[in-house]
Amino acid sequence: MIPMILKGLIIGVIVSAPVGPIGILCIQRTLNGGRGHGISTALGATASDLLYAVVAAFSMSMVVDFIDSHRFILQVAGTIIIFFFGLYTYATNPVSKLKKMRGGNQNYLQDFISSFLLTVTNPLVVFLFIALFAKYSYITDETTFGDSIMGIVCIMLGACFWWTLLVGIVNYFRDRFNMRGLYVINKGTGFLLMLIAVFSLVYFFLS
């Protein structure tokens, strides 16, 4: 159970960490309206990710035999996907996107709903989940229904941890946060994802 819990937390962080459009929106609402608006926006994104995690887990349960038979290829492919996901994040300039967004005067519920709808319109996230599930051997023949539920909950907790950390940092430096800080966060996140992928691939071939 403990390995699955840790893997779930890691997957939740990896999926949420890149500072994409929703991350930019979350940061902007925190800067404009404070911690509450940032958290409500983050929760909307987390709810969408949770939905796709459930879809991915259900899909994995149907193809578990295929995964066991092709685990080597899938783990390598999952690592490559993570690497290019990190490369894309590293190469993306979030500062240009920030100027196009407007925080508005929405309440917390509106923040949540708008964030959820924006995130759920990207169904490709389910393939990222599947790649991560395969890479970390998240679903096997021995995985019980209870373990799967616990794993999905841990993914949500991992995502919540990242969003809470991001909002907390932005809110703490709210009066001093600038475009350069956002640029550094995006570069650092992308580099970290690529580094994780490289080390994982090396470890996989050496183990």
SEBA-686994 format. One record per residue (C-alpha): residue in one letter; y, z, x; residue number from 1. Coordinates in Angstrom, 2 decimals. Layout:
// SEBA-686994
+-----+---------+---------+---------+-----+
| res |       v |       w |       u |   n |
+-----+---------+---------+---------+-----+
|   A |       Y |       Z |       X | NUM |
...
+-----+---------+---------+---------+-----+
//
This chain:
// SEBA-686994
+-----+---------+---------+---------+-----+
| res |       v |       w |       u |   n |
+-----+---------+---------+---------+-----+
|   M |    0.00 |    0.00 |    0.00 |   1 |
|   I |    2.45 |    0.90 |    2.76 |   2 |
|   P |    2.25 |   -2.53 |    4.46 |   3 |
|   M |    2.94 |   -4.25 |    1.14 |   4 |
|   I |    5.90 |   -1.94 |    0.53 |   5 |
|   L |    7.39 |   -2.76 |    3.93 |   6 |
|   K |    6.74 |   -6.48 |    3.50 |   7 |
|   G |    8.37 |   -6.39 |    0.06 |   8 |
|   L |   11.49 |   -4.73 |    1.48 |   9 |
|   I |   11.66 |   -7.31 |    4.27 |  10 |
|   I |   11.24 |  -10.23 |    1.87 |  11 |
|   G |   13.95 |   -8.81 |   -0.41 |  12 |
|   V |   16.39 |   -8.58 |    2.50 |  13 |
|   I |   15.55 |  -12.05 |    3.87 |  14 |
|   V |   16.08 |  -13.72 |    0.50 |  15 |
|   S |   19.38 |  -11.91 |   -0.13 |  16 |
|   A |   20.87 |  -11.81 |    3.37 |  17 |
|   P |   22.35 |  -15.32 |    3.79 |  18 |
|   V |   26.03 |  -15.32 |    2.84 |  19 |
|   G |   25.86 |  -18.25 |    0.42 |  20 |
|   P |   28.05 |  -18.96 |   -2.61 |  21 |
|   I |   26.92 |  -15.81 |   -4.44 |  22 |
|   G |   27.45 |  -13.74 |   -1.32 |  23 |
|   I |   30.95 |  -15.17 |   -1.00 |  24 |
|   L |   31.63 |  -14.40 |   -4.66 |  25 |
|   C |   30.32 |  -10.86 |   -4.20 |  26 |
|   I |   32.55 |  -10.33 |   -1.16 |  27 |
|   Q |   35.59 |  -11.77 |   -2.90 |  28 |
|   R |   35.15 |   -9.62 |   -6.00 |  29 |
|   T |   34.76 |   -6.57 |   -3.80 |  30 |
|   L |   37.93 |   -7.45 |   -1.93 |  31 |
|   N |   39.84 |   -8.16 |   -5.15 |  32 |
|   G |   38.46 |   -5.57 |   -7.57 |  33 |
|   G |   36.65 |   -2.94 |   -5.53 |  34 |
|   R |   33.10 |   -1.66 |   -5.13 |  35 |
|   G |   32.20 |   -1.76 |   -8.85 |  36 |
|   H |   32.86 |   -5.48 |   -9.21 |  37 |
|   G |   30.93 |   -6.20 |   -6.01 |  38 |
|   I |   27.91 |   -4.16 |   -7.12 |  39 |
|   S |   27.80 |   -5.71 |  -10.60 |  40 |
|   T |   27.93 |   -9.19 |   -9.05 |  41 |
|   A |   25.16 |   -8.23 |   -6.62 |  42 |
|   L |   22.97 |   -6.88 |   -9.42 |  43 |
|   G |   23.24 |  -10.20 |  -11.25 |  44 |
|   A |   21.98 |  -12.02 |   -8.15 |  45 |
|   T |   19.21 |   -9.44 |   -7.70 |  46 |
|   A |   18.05 |   -9.88 |  -11.30 |  47 |
|   S |   17.78 |  -13.64 |  -10.77 |  48 |
|   D |   15.88 |  -13.19 |   -7.50 |  49 |
|   L |   13.55 |  -10.74 |   -9.24 |  50 |
|   L |   12.82 |  -13.35 |  -11.91 |  51 |
|   Y |   11.89 |  -15.94 |   -9.30 |  52 |
|   A |    9.84 |  -13.37 |   -7.37 |  53 |
|   V |    7.75 |  -12.80 |  -10.50 |  54 |
|   V |    7.35 |  -16.56 |  -10.97 |  55 |
|   A |    6.31 |  -16.95 |   -7.34 |  56 |
|   A |    3.87 |  -14.04 |   -7.54 |  57 |
|   F |    2.30 |  -15.52 |  -10.69 |  58 |
|   S |    2.02 |  -18.91 |   -9.02 |  59 |
|   M |    0.49 |  -17.31 |   -5.94 |  60 |
|   S |   -2.16 |  -15.61 |   -8.02 |  61 |
|   M |   -3.27 |  -19.01 |   -9.31 |  62 |
|   V |   -3.49 |  -20.63 |   -5.89 |  63 |
|   V |   -4.72 |  -17.67 |   -3.83 |  64 |
|   D |   -7.94 |  -19.50 |   -2.86 |  65 |
|   F |   -5.96 |  -22.47 |   -1.64 |  66 |
|   I |   -3.72 |  -20.16 |    0.40 |  67 |
|   D |   -6.69 |  -18.40 |    1.99 |  68 |
|   S |   -8.15 |  -21.78 |    2.95 |  69 |
|   H |   -4.89 |  -23.07 |    4.44 |  70 |
|   R |   -3.35 |  -19.84 |    5.70 |  71 |
|   F |   -2.64 |  -21.19 |    9.19 |  72 |
|   I |   -0.68 |  -24.21 |    7.97 |  73 |
|   L |    1.18 |  -22.19 |    5.34 |  74 |
|   Q |    2.18 |  -19.44 |    7.76 |  75 |
|   V |    3.51 |  -21.97 |   10.26 |  76 |
|   A |    5.29 |  -23.86 |    7.48 |  77 |
|   G |    6.75 |  -20.62 |    6.12 |  78 |
|   T |    8.11 |  -19.74 |    9.56 |  79 |
|   I |    9.65 |  -23.20 |    9.94 |  80 |
|   I |   11.29 |  -22.93 |    6.51 |  81 |
|   I |   12.79 |  -19.56 |    7.45 |  82 |
|   F |   14.10 |  -21.04 |   10.71 |  83 |
|   F |   15.84 |  -23.97 |    9.01 |  84 |
|   F |   17.10 |  -21.64 |    6.27 |  85 |
|   G |   18.72 |  -19.61 |    9.04 |  86 |
|   L |   20.01 |  -22.75 |   10.76 |  87 |
|   Y |   21.63 |  -23.91 |    7.52 |  88 |
|   T |   23.22 |  -20.49 |    7.05 |  89 |
|   Y |   24.47 |  -20.51 |   10.64 |  90 |
|   A |   25.95 |  -23.99 |   10.32 |  91 |
|   T |   27.65 |  -23.33 |    6.97 |  92 |
|   N |   31.31 |  -22.35 |    7.01 |  93 |
|   P |   31.79 |  -19.75 |    4.24 |  94 |
|   V |   35.55 |  -19.53 |    4.80 |  95 |
|   S |   36.13 |  -22.95 |    3.24 |  96 |
|   K |   34.17 |  -21.90 |    0.15 |  97 |
|   L |   36.07 |  -18.65 |   -0.27 |  98 |
|   K |   39.34 |  -20.48 |   -0.86 |  99 |
|   K |   37.82 |  -22.33 |   -3.83 | 100 |
|   M |   36.70 |  -19.20 |   -5.67 | 101 |
|   R |   38.75 |  -16.98 |   -7.91 | 102 |
|   G |   37.85 |  -13.43 |   -8.82 | 103 |
|   G |   39.54 |  -13.32 |  -12.21 | 104 |
|   N |   39.88 |  -10.20 |  -14.39 | 105 |
|   Q |   36.29 |   -9.94 |  -15.59 | 106 |
|   N |   34.61 |   -6.69 |  -16.52 | 107 |
|   Y |   31.37 |   -5.49 |  -14.93 | 108 |
|   L |   29.13 |   -7.12 |  -17.55 | 109 |
|   Q |   30.87 |  -10.45 |  -17.10 | 110 |
|   D |   30.46 |  -10.10 |  -13.33 | 111 |
|   F |   26.73 |   -9.48 |  -13.79 | 112 |
|   I |   26.16 |  -12.35 |  -16.24 | 113 |
|   S |   28.16 |  -14.92 |  -14.29 | 114 |
|   S |   26.39 |  -13.99 |  -11.04 | 115 |
|   F |   22.98 |  -14.16 |  -12.70 | 116 |
|   L |   23.66 |  -17.57 |  -14.24 | 117 |
|   L |   24.98 |  -18.98 |  -10.98 | 118 |
|   T |   21.95 |  -17.72 |   -9.05 | 119 |
|   V |   19.29 |  -18.68 |  -11.59 | 120 |
|   T |   20.46 |  -22.30 |  -11.47 | 121 |
|   N |   18.87 |  -22.58 |   -8.02 | 122 |
|   P |   15.10 |  -22.75 |   -8.73 | 123 |
|   L |   14.43 |  -23.71 |   -5.10 | 124 |
|   V |   14.50 |  -19.98 |   -4.40 | 125 |
|   V |   10.97 |  -19.79 |   -5.81 | 126 |
|   F |    9.75 |  -21.99 |   -2.95 | 127 |
|   L |   11.39 |  -19.66 |   -0.45 | 128 |
|   F |    9.52 |  -16.78 |   -2.07 | 129 |
|   I |    6.25 |  -18.69 |   -1.92 | 130 |
|   A |    6.85 |  -19.49 |    1.76 | 131 |
|   L |    7.55 |  -15.83 |    2.52 | 132 |
|   F |    4.56 |  -14.66 |    0.48 | 133 |
|   A |    2.33 |  -17.01 |    2.46 | 134 |
|   K |    3.85 |  -16.09 |    5.79 | 135 |
|   Y |    3.43 |  -12.35 |    5.27 | 136 |
|   S |    0.05 |  -12.66 |    3.49 | 137 |
|   Y |    1.63 |  -10.98 |    0.51 | 138 |
|   I |   -0.98 |  -12.05 |   -2.03 | 139 |
|   T |   -4.71 |  -11.94 |   -1.20 | 140 |
|   D |   -8.00 |  -11.62 |   -3.04 | 141 |
|   E |   -7.76 |   -7.85 |   -2.63 | 142 |
|   T |   -4.29 |   -7.57 |   -4.17 | 143 |
|   T |   -4.47 |   -5.70 |   -7.46 | 144 |
|   F |   -2.12 |   -6.08 |  -10.39 | 145 |
|   G |   -0.62 |   -2.68 |   -9.61 | 146 |
|   D |   -0.07 |   -3.67 |   -5.99 | 147 |
|   S |    1.68 |   -6.84 |   -7.13 | 148 |
|   I |    4.01 |   -4.88 |   -9.41 | 149 |
|   M |    4.77 |   -2.43 |   -6.61 | 150 |
|   G |    5.42 |   -5.33 |   -4.25 | 151 |
|   I |    7.86 |   -6.98 |   -6.65 | 152 |
|   V |    9.67 |   -3.66 |   -7.13 | 153 |
|   C |    9.97 |   -3.35 |   -3.35 | 154 |
|   I |   11.42 |   -6.85 |   -3.14 | 155 |
|   M |   14.06 |   -5.77 |   -5.64 | 156 |
|   L |   14.75 |   -2.61 |   -3.63 | 157 |
|   G |   15.09 |   -4.65 |   -0.44 | 158 |
|   A |   17.56 |   -6.97 |   -2.15 | 159 |
|   C |   19.50 |   -4.03 |   -3.58 | 160 |
|   F |   19.62 |   -2.40 |   -0.16 | 161 |
|   W |   21.16 |   -5.50 |    1.40 | 162 |
|   W |   23.70 |   -6.04 |   -1.38 | 163 |
|   T |   24.70 |   -2.36 |   -1.41 | 164 |
|   L |   25.13 |   -2.43 |    2.37 | 165 |
|   L |   27.21 |   -5.62 |    2.23 | 166 |
|   V |   29.44 |   -4.34 |   -0.58 | 167 |
|   G |   29.80 |   -0.97 |    1.13 | 168 |
|   I |   30.89 |   -2.54 |    4.43 | 169 |
|   V |   33.33 |   -4.93 |    2.75 | 170 |
|   N |   34.76 |   -2.15 |    0.59 | 171 |
|   Y |   35.12 |    0.19 |    3.59 | 172 |
|   F |   37.06 |   -2.41 |    5.54 | 173 |
|   R |   38.74 |   -3.75 |    2.44 | 174 |
|   D |   42.28 |   -3.43 |    3.77 | 175 |
|   R |   41.36 |   -4.89 |    7.15 | 176 |
|   F |   38.80 |   -7.57 |    6.21 | 177 |
|   N |   39.75 |  -11.12 |    7.13 | 178 |
|   M |   38.34 |  -14.62 |    7.28 | 179 |
|   R |   37.11 |  -14.09 |   10.82 | 180 |
|   G |   34.94 |  -11.18 |    9.71 | 181 |
|   L |   33.28 |  -13.30 |    7.03 | 182 |
|   Y |   32.65 |  -16.08 |    9.54 | 183 |
|   V |   31.00 |  -13.65 |   11.98 | 184 |
|   I |   28.76 |  -12.16 |    9.26 | 185 |
|   N |   27.54 |  -15.63 |    8.28 | 186 |
|   K |   26.87 |  -16.67 |   11.88 | 187 |
|   G |   25.10 |  -13.40 |   12.63 | 188 |
|   T |   22.89 |  -13.66 |    9.54 | 189 |
|   G |   21.84 |  -17.21 |   10.33 | 190 |
|   F |   21.13 |  -16.39 |   13.98 | 191 |
|   L |   19.06 |  -13.34 |   12.99 | 192 |
|   L |   16.92 |  -15.40 |   10.60 | 193 |
|   M |   16.27 |  -18.01 |   13.28 | 194 |
|   L |   15.43 |  -15.30 |   15.79 | 195 |
|   I |   12.96 |  -13.69 |   13.39 | 196 |
|   A |   11.31 |  -17.07 |   12.78 | 197 |
|   V |   10.96 |  -17.82 |   16.51 | 198 |
|   F |    9.50 |  -14.41 |   17.34 | 199 |
|   S |    7.16 |  -14.60 |   14.35 | 200 |
|   L |    5.90 |  -18.02 |   15.43 | 201 |
|   V |    5.35 |  -16.88 |   19.02 | 202 |
|   Y |    3.56 |  -13.75 |   17.85 | 203 |
|   F |    1.42 |  -15.75 |   15.43 | 204 |
|   F |    0.18 |  -18.14 |   18.14 | 205 |
|   L |   -0.36 |  -15.37 |   20.68 | 206 |
|   S |   -2.20 |  -13.00 |   18.34 | 207 |
+-----+---------+---------+---------+-----+
//
